[in-house]
Amino acid sequence: MAARKWFSSFFPSVKAQEEEDLVDPQTVLREKCAQQGHSAQLWEKYTACNDRVNSRSQTTETCVEELFDYLHELDHCVTKTLFSKLK
């Protein structure tokens, strides 16, 4: 115990302050953009394609194009305001 006090006299202990929970601004913006206009329509188009493909046993159709269209629109919407929110 005495050694600890002697040691701490040379090296003071520092206690961390409570930190706020960090929230990724990109995630927040993606959630907002996903519910807006064209992004929501593209999501519906993708889910309809996905349901159609999953209902068939043998098909060569994939929904890659619909997925890429949705992600492209979502990223386009997010980039309008993302960089202004970064520190």
BELURPE-V118051 format. One line per field, one symbol per residue. psi: psi as a letter, one per 40 degrees, with the letter a starting at -180 (. if undefined). burial: + if it has 16 or more other ideal C-beta (glycine too) atoms within 10 Angstrom, else -. A space follows every 10 residues. Layout:
psi=???
burial=???
This chain:
psi=dddddddedd giihhiihii hhhhdddddd ddddeibddd dddddddddd ddddeidhie hifddddddd dddddddded eddeei.
burial=---------- ---------- ----+---++ --++----+- -++-++--+- ---------- --+--++-++ --++--++-- -------
